[in-house]
Amino acid sequence: MELRIVETASSTNDAAKALAKSGAGHGDAVLAYRQTAGRGRMGRQFASPAGGVYLSVVLRPTAPLSELLHLTPVLAVAACDAVEAVCGVRPRCKWVNDLLLGGKKLAGILVESAGDALVAGIGVNVNTAPDAFPAELRGIATSLAAETGRESDRELLARELARRFADACDTAISAQRVWMDRYRADCVTVGRRVTAGELEGLAVSVADDGALLVETADGPVPIRTGEAQVAKL
């Protein structure tokens, strides 16, 4: 596995897609310490201030993509494992692709296709100063440094994330129930009231395929796409 490091990138997912299409191997990754055009789910802009880790990993799963609908939750657990191993604190997961620490957003994950491969991007606020966040995020985002009172080695964390992402992809099918049991244990969304579009109810579990199960007046409804807004964290 090769890690390419740049100070600034427009989007590490775009850089990793180019690598994938040129033959990069499973687990090869691009690390930037700042992005100028980072993006999140549903085409949103992803704030990428200085002090963070912006990493995208080329994944070459052997299973069909139709069997990997749960990959984002699996990668979320792998990311929690990496942060805990390197930084000594364990984030929690907010369905479907966010990591939280101290009740605030620490990281976001975005998985995209790249020809016959996948690219898994993650942005982690590592040594980000509180005033580096855009004004609209300062009350809802945090960093590892802010929560632990110490700086972390960003390259070491990036290498651990890349390794664990590749390993998680390799075992996403064979250990699906194990991964999803761990995700359910880490997920702060379960047990809270959520809204998803016009649907509102209590999030009661996460299915093995990654769908959020919401109990409504008409019975349980699986949510597989979009977002679920949590009433209060």
C-alpha positions as CSV (number, residue, x, y, z in Angstrom):
1,M,0.0,0.0,0.0
2,E,1.4,3.4,-1.1
3,L,0.5,6.7,0.6
4,R,1.0,9.8,-1.6
5,I,1.2,13.0,0.5
6,V,0.5,16.5,-0.7
7,E,0.1,19.7,1.3
8,T,-3.0,20.8,-0.6
9,A,-5.4,19.1,-3.0
10,S,-8.6,20.3,-4.6
11,S,-10.3,16.9,-3.7
12,T,-8.5,13.8,-2.5
13,N,-11.3,11.7,-3.8
14,D,-10.8,13.1,-7.3
15,A,-7.0,12.5,-7.0
16,A,-7.6,8.9,-5.8
17,K,-10.1,8.3,-8.6
18,A,-7.4,9.3,-11.1
19,L,-5.0,6.9,-9.4
20,A,-7.5,4.1,-9.4
21,K,-8.1,4.5,-13.2
22,S,-4.4,4.4,-13.8
23,G,-4.0,1.1,-12.0
24,A,-3.4,2.0,-8.3
25,G,-3.6,-1.0,-6.0
26,H,-5.9,-1.9,-3.2
27,G,-5.2,0.3,-0.2
28,D,-3.2,2.9,-2.1
29,A,-4.1,6.4,-0.8
30,V,-3.8,10.1,-1.2
31,L,-3.3,12.3,1.9
32,A,-3.7,16.1,1.9
33,Y,-3.5,18.4,4.8
34,R,-5.9,20.8,3.2
35,Q,-8.6,20.7,0.5
36,T,-9.8,23.6,-1.6
37,A,-12.8,21.8,-3.1
38,G,-13.7,19.0,-0.7
39,R,-17.2,17.6,-1.0
40,G,-19.4,15.5,1.2
41,R,-22.5,13.4,0.6
42,M,-25.3,14.7,-1.7
43,G,-22.9,17.1,-3.4
44,R,-22.4,19.3,-0.3
45,Q,-19.2,21.3,0.2
46,F,-17.0,19.7,2.8
47,A,-15.1,22.2,4.9
48,S,-11.4,21.3,4.9
49,P,-9.5,23.8,7.2
50,A,-5.8,23.5,8.0
51,G,-4.9,21.0,10.7
52,G,-7.0,18.1,9.4
53,V,-6.4,14.8,7.6
54,Y,-8.1,14.5,4.2
55,L,-7.5,11.0,3.0
56,S,-8.9,9.0,0.1
57,V,-8.2,5.3,-0.3
58,V,-8.5,3.1,-3.4
59,L,-10.4,0.0,-2.6
60,R,-10.7,-3.0,-5.0
61,P,-13.4,-5.2,-3.4
62,T,-13.8,-8.8,-4.7
63,A,-17.5,-8.8,-4.0
64,P,-20.1,-7.2,-6.2
65,L,-21.0,-3.7,-5.2
66,S,-24.6,-4.8,-4.8
67,E,-23.4,-6.8,-1.8
68,L,-21.6,-3.9,-0.2
69,L,-24.4,-1.5,0.6
70,H,-23.2,-1.6,4.2
71,L,-19.6,-0.6,3.4
72,T,-19.9,3.0,4.7
73,P,-20.9,1.8,8.2
74,V,-18.1,-0.8,8.1
75,L,-15.6,1.9,7.2
76,A,-17.0,4.2,10.0
77,V,-16.2,1.5,12.6
78,A,-12.8,1.0,11.0
79,A,-12.2,4.8,11.3
80,C,-13.2,4.7,15.0
81,D,-10.7,1.9,15.5
82,A,-7.9,3.9,13.8
83,V,-8.6,7.0,15.8
84,E,-8.7,5.0,19.0
85,A,-5.4,3.2,18.2
86,V,-3.5,6.3,17.3
87,C,-5.1,9.0,19.5
88,G,-6.4,7.1,22.5
89,V,-10.1,8.2,22.2
90,R,-13.0,6.5,20.5
91,P,-15.5,8.5,18.4
92,R,-19.1,7.4,18.0
93,C,-21.0,7.0,14.7
94,K,-23.9,9.0,13.5
95,W,-25.8,7.3,10.7
96,V,-24.6,6.9,8.1
97,N,-21.2,8.5,7.5
98,D,-20.3,10.9,10.4
99,L,-18.0,10.4,13.3
100,L,-18.7,12.3,16.5
101,L,-16.6,13.2,19.5
102,G,-18.0,15.0,22.5
103,G,-21.3,15.1,20.7
104,K,-19.9,17.2,17.8
105,K,-18.8,16.2,14.3
106,L,-15.2,15.0,14.1
107,A,-15.1,13.4,10.7
108,G,-17.1,12.5,7.6
109,I,-16.8,9.6,5.1
110,L,-17.7,9.6,1.4
111,V,-17.5,6.5,-0.8
112,E,-17.6,6.9,-4.6
113,S,-17.1,4.6,-7.5
114,A,-14.0,4.8,-9.7
115,G,-14.4,2.5,-12.7
116,D,-13.9,-1.0,-11.4
117,A,-12.8,0.3,-8.0
118,L,-14.1,2.3,-5.1
119,V,-12.6,5.4,-3.5
120,A,-13.3,5.9,0.2
121,G,-12.6,9.4,1.4
122,I,-12.5,10.6,5.0
123,G,-11.9,14.0,6.4
124,V,-10.9,14.1,10.1
125,N,-10.5,17.3,12.2
126,V,-7.2,16.4,13.9
127,N,-5.2,19.4,15.0
128,T,-7.8,21.9,13.7
129,A,-8.0,25.1,15.8
130,P,-11.6,26.1,16.8
131,D,-11.4,29.4,14.9
132,A,-10.3,27.6,11.7
133,F,-13.8,26.2,11.2
134,P,-16.3,28.3,9.2
135,A,-18.5,30.3,11.4
136,E,-21.6,28.2,10.8
137,L,-19.7,25.0,12.0
138,R,-18.1,26.3,15.1
139,G,-20.9,25.1,17.4
140,I,-21.3,21.7,15.8
141,A,-17.7,20.6,14.8
142,T,-14.8,19.7,16.9
143,S,-11.2,18.3,16.6
144,L,-9.1,15.7,18.3
145,A,-6.9,18.4,19.6
146,A,-9.9,20.3,21.1
147,E,-11.2,17.2,22.8
148,T,-7.9,15.7,24.1
149,G,-5.9,18.8,24.7
150,R,-3.0,17.5,22.6
151,E,-1.9,17.3,19.0
152,S,-1.8,14.0,17.1
153,D,0.5,12.7,14.3
154,R,-1.5,13.2,11.2
155,E,0.6,11.0,8.9
156,L,0.5,8.2,11.4
157,L,-3.3,8.5,11.6
158,A,-3.6,8.6,7.8
159,R,-1.6,5.4,7.4
160,E,-3.6,3.6,10.1
161,L,-6.9,4.7,8.4
162,A,-5.7,3.5,5.0
163,R,-4.6,0.1,6.4
164,R,-7.8,-0.4,8.3
165,F,-10.0,0.7,5.4
166,A,-8.4,-1.8,3.1
167,D,-8.7,-4.6,5.7
168,A,-12.3,-3.7,6.4
169,C,-13.2,-3.8,2.7
170,D,-11.6,-7.3,2.6
171,T,-13.8,-8.6,5.4
172,A,-17.0,-6.6,4.8
173,I,-18.8,-9.7,3.5
174,S,-17.2,-12.5,5.5
175,A,-17.6,-10.7,8.8
176,Q,-20.7,-8.6,7.9
177,R,-22.6,-9.4,11.1
178,V,-19.6,-8.7,13.3
179,W,-19.0,-5.4,11.6
180,M,-22.7,-4.4,11.8
181,D,-23.0,-5.5,15.4
182,R,-20.1,-3.2,16.2
183,Y,-21.6,-0.3,14.2
184,R,-24.9,-0.7,16.1
185,A,-23.0,-0.5,19.4
186,D,-21.2,2.7,18.2
187,C,-24.2,4.3,16.6
188,V,-25.6,7.3,18.5
189,T,-28.6,7.6,16.1
190,V,-30.3,4.4,17.4
191,G,-32.8,5.1,20.1
192,R,-33.4,8.7,19.0
193,R,-36.2,10.4,17.1
194,V,-35.3,11.2,13.5
195,T,-36.7,12.8,10.5
196,A,-35.9,11.8,6.9
197,G,-37.8,13.9,4.4
198,E,-41.5,13.6,5.4
199,L,-40.9,10.5,7.5
200,E,-40.6,10.9,11.2
201,G,-40.1,8.2,13.9
202,L,-37.8,6.5,16.4
203,A,-34.6,5.0,15.0
204,V,-34.7,1.5,16.5
205,S,-31.8,-0.3,14.8
206,V,-29.5,-0.5,11.8
207,A,-30.0,-3.5,9.5
208,D,-27.1,-5.7,8.3
209,D,-27.3,-4.0,4.9
210,G,-26.8,-0.6,6.5
211,A,-30.3,0.7,6.4
212,L,-31.6,2.7,9.3
213,L,-34.8,1.2,10.7
214,V,-37.3,3.8,11.8
215,E,-40.4,2.9,13.7
216,T,-43.3,5.1,12.5
217,A,-47.0,5.1,13.1
218,D,-47.4,2.8,10.1
219,G,-44.7,0.4,11.3
220,P,-40.9,0.0,10.7
221,V,-39.5,1.7,7.6
222,P,-35.9,1.2,6.3
223,I,-34.0,4.3,5.2
224,R,-31.3,3.4,2.8
225,T,-30.5,6.8,1.1
226,G,-30.5,10.4,2.0
227,E,-30.1,11.7,5.5
228,A,-31.8,11.2,8.9
229,Q,-31.8,14.3,11.0
230,V,-31.5,13.5,14.7
231,A,-33.8,15.4,17.0
232,K,-31.2,15.9,19.6
233,L,-27.7,14.5,20.3
